[in-house]
Amino acid sequence: MSNAKIQQALSNLFDKQRIVFWYDTRREFRADFEALDLPRVEKIELANNEFGVKYRVLREQPEQKFLLFRDGPEPAYLENWLLDVQLASGSAFRTDQVALWLAELELGPGAYPLLEAHAAFFEAAKRRERLKELLEPGDSDNALRQKMLAVCVGCEPRLDAMLEALLAELASGVDTRSKLMERSGLNEYFWELMKRAYGYVSEQPGLQDFVIELFKSCFLTEVDVEFKPRMTSDAKVFIRRWKDSRAHAQAFEVLSAQCADILQIEDKLQGLEYRVLMSVDEFEAIDCKILSELVREVTSRTVSAQEVEQWVRQRRQGHWFDRYQHVYLAIEHAAQFMQALELTQLEMDSLPDGIHKYTQTWFRLDQRYRKFIHHARESGQASLLQALSQQMENLYTNSYLSQLNVRWQRFVDACQHWEAAPVVSQSNFFDRFVQPYLERKGKVCVLISDAFRYEVGEELQSLIRREDRFDAELVPALSCLPSYTQLGMASLLPHKTLQILENDSGEVMADGVSATGTTNRARILAKTVPSSTTVLAKDVLAMGKEDSRALVRDHDVVYVYHNLIDKTGDTRDTEERVFGAAEETLDELLRVVKKLANANANNIVVTADHGFIYQHQPLQDSDFLSTEPSGDEILYTDRRFVLGRGLRESSSFKTFQPDQLGLAGNLQLQIPKSINRLRLKGSGSRFVHGGATLQEVVIPVISINKKRQSDVGKVDVELIGGGGKTITTGQLAVVLYQTEPVTDKRQPRRVRAGLYTLAGETISDVHDLSFDMTSSNPREREVAVRFILSRKADAYNNQQIELRLEEPVDGTSHYTRYQAVRYTIRRSFTSEFDF
């Protein structure tokens, strides 16, 4: 030890006490002692002069600081005549390695035995540096050990944080940190902490043994009423915190899988009723059990859609939900579809009545089916969902799609002119939805998405209305026949006459100009609105702010074309992904709408050229017409219509003359009745359009406006019964109530709920909750939550604490307080006993 370090170490000691003993055990520092000059400190060498020194330091100079030096080791207690003075002063200065560490860490000599016992820890300078950063005045020996543990583990000195880090290491198959703890002599203290905090006791304590006991105890506590846990409530609090931690989720999953094998969890689950597992999620197998049972019960229709919805919402809070969310959602949509179908009467008395009922109610069945197929495909769990998928296909095709359109077909057959007033005809789109803006000197953007059928449009309307300051009104329109792209796109343009070319192209002329392609459509549009243009949706999304603003500023009418659904469905190799394309379309159209609105477009209309039919299961021979179309001349054949001259009447087809369809020219149209298809080589057969089914001909028209004032809020959440009560056990059960249903403008609220001291320290497990119920029944908007108090709560007996609801701050990791109610903890000592 250099003279400077000796000087500094002794100065630190004299800042705390008046008398310091220096034992030069190896007789190496006499010269340093003699050369030492400490201000206001008198040096005395001990050499058979102890009685005189004692009298001097205690009687003659009771205020003076003294450094008492002995050339040699500290004498035994019975031979040390100044032992009482030394013990009273509390300091002995040494010049060995431990003394050097003491000086470096600015610790008093009372810490010498601790440093000596854990010398291996202090051998590394980096560990000493990190420990010094954590030290605080007055740290006890146990506080020092806990901070040493934190340095070994590499985290803050909280037991739960250290345990998370050690379990992460265990999951990765290494033991660097735990080995360092062992070498540093800290293992015994660590397991004593684990015993006090979590009740973990073992003849051979170890991380692997602890984690097995942790999973076992937490699982059996939930599912076995006769199980008496040895571990404390803090163990349950810890496992909930651990599994919800993004940083440690992977370690939780690895160790959960290992413990599931060791504890034979799958065997234990066999004998459990799945309903009792809804709040349990320590093991992935629990979700597999629940999903397997839910599929079986929904398929056999032994549970209600409301029960399934409630269970899915409950499981949404679990650790494994993200991994299985598509399965859960597929099951939920299937249950909703089946229940709605049971309550549906597919009766109508006219074309307008059929469209009205379809757009008010029946379209939901198409929507639920689409959602089910999409989530089932995304889940990748074809085997699990096989029976349910088969059930859904049979119900959708045979009990809904076919029956609906057989009934609808009666009115199509009787139709002399293709119209269904008061429903708007697609050919009147421009006059009805665009011209009024022009007459008011306004601007309008028209967004046309190919094959964007009504039920998808209804979902887009809802998504738009959820956006702040956006309003959207949806009305149905009746598409032209045949319901294919060339005619639908032409119908949406300003025109006086429409004619299908009498050749094999299927091309459509609007007032004698071809309506194929954006360039030709721009020419047709410009005839009526010189200040107009056409653009592709993908180009709008790629525009910068200035270009998008110029697009709106420089044109009175902008037609924006989008094509994802039709492009995906019309290709045989990709048609099975058409419902995924519908999900992408919703996302892209919403982005286009917001992009145009941000470019100062105040008026936006979204519509489609036609709808479509899609059945996910490969079709049977019976789904195709056995009758081939015939006539004098067949010019154009598609899967759902035929164009030609002199077409022969058939019971399998509905025949229209061009004037019945509002078309010029001489081409006749034949459409297979109901949902039947024509065979067509080289094309897909599950995604079709061109015919007259409700799904093909009812299209959405969504008028969108942006408001000046905010109009979106979140639903409120209340605590039933309020606070002000007492907590007398280790748990608190409460009921939280969503005060109103979720709507487009009253959106879900996410909260984090837990029990806290008034100073903000967590003393229970914490729950992440989502209040997103749409039910009008108040009882179905209640959420029961059970909090488990940690042992920290014991320190607040007979004191007030808070139940806090906090909500996330968008775009950050922070939370802000939403509500807080107070309780008083009043637990008797008898609550610690199990009787």
ZIVEN-V224785 format. One line per field, one symbol per residue. phi: phi as a letter, one per 40 degrees, with the letter a starting at -180 (. if undefined). psi: psi as a letter, one per 30 degrees, with the letter a starting at -180 (. if undefined). A space follows every 50 residues. Layout:
phi->???
psi->???
//
This chain:
phi->.cccccdccccccccbacbbcbbcdcfbbdccccccbbdgbccbccafbc ccccccccbcbcbccbbbbbciccccdcbccbcccccccgbbcbbccccc cdcccfbccccdcccccbdccccccccccccccccbdgdcccccccccdc cdcgaccbcccccdccccccccgbadccccdcccgbcdcccccccccbgc bacbcaccccccccccccccdcbbcccbcccccccccccccccccccbcc cdcccccccccccfcdcccdcbccccccbbacbcccccccccccdccccc fbbccccccccccccdccccddcbcccdccccccccccccccccbcbaba ccccccccccbcdccccccdcccccccccgbccdcdcccccccccccccb dccdcccccdccccccbcaadccccdccdcccbbddccccgbbabbbbbc gccdccccccdcccccccgbbabbbcbbccbccbcdccccccccabbbac dcaccgcbbbfgbcbcgcccccccccccbdcaabacdcccccccdccccc dcccbcbbcbbbabccccccbdcbcccccccccccdccccccdccccccg ccbbbbabcabababccdccdccbcccccaicabcabbcbabbabgccca ccbbbbcdccbgbcgbccbbbdcfbcbccacgbcbcbaahcbcdccbcbc bbcbbbccbcbbbbccbbccggbgbbbbbcbbbbbbbccaccbdcbccbb bbbacbccchccbacbbcbbbbcbcccdccbcbcbbbbcccdcccbcgbc bbcbbbbccdgbccbbcbaabbbbcbbcccccbca
psi->kleeeeeeeeeeeffflekkkjjieghfgeeeeefkjkkgkkkkkjihge eeeeeefeeeiffkkkjjkkialkllefgjfgeeeeeefgkkklgaeeee eeeefhllfffeeeeefheeeffkeeeeeeeeffklkgkleeeeeeeeee eefhalhkeeeeeeeeeeeeefglheeeeeeeeggfeeeefeeeeeefgj kkfikleeeeeeeeeeeeefeefjffkjkfllffeeeeeeeeffkefgee eeeeeeeeeeeefheeeefegkkfefffgkhfkefeeeeeeeeeeeeeef hglleeeeeeeeeeffflegeeegeeeeeeeeeeeeeeeeeegkjiklgl eeeeeeeefeeefeeeeeeeeeeeeeeffgieeegeeeeeeeeeeeeefd eeeefeeefefeefkfkilhkgkkkefgeeeefeeeeefghllkkkjjkk hilefeeeeeeeeeffkkgkkkkkllljllklileeeeeefflklekkkk kiagfgkkkjhgkkgkleeeeeeeefeejeillklkeeeeffkleeeeee eeefkekkkkkkjeeeeeefkeffffgefeeeeeeeeeeeeeeeeeefgg jfjkkkalelblkkkekklleffkkfkkklaejjekklfglkkakhkkkk fflkkkleffggklagklkkkklbgllkkkkgllfejllfaglefefjlk jjkkkklflkgkllllkljkfaaglljfaglkklkkkjfllkaefjllkk lkklkllffgkkgllkkkkkjgkfkfjefggkjkkkkkklfffffgkglk lkjkkkkkjkglgllkkelkkklkkiklffffki.
//
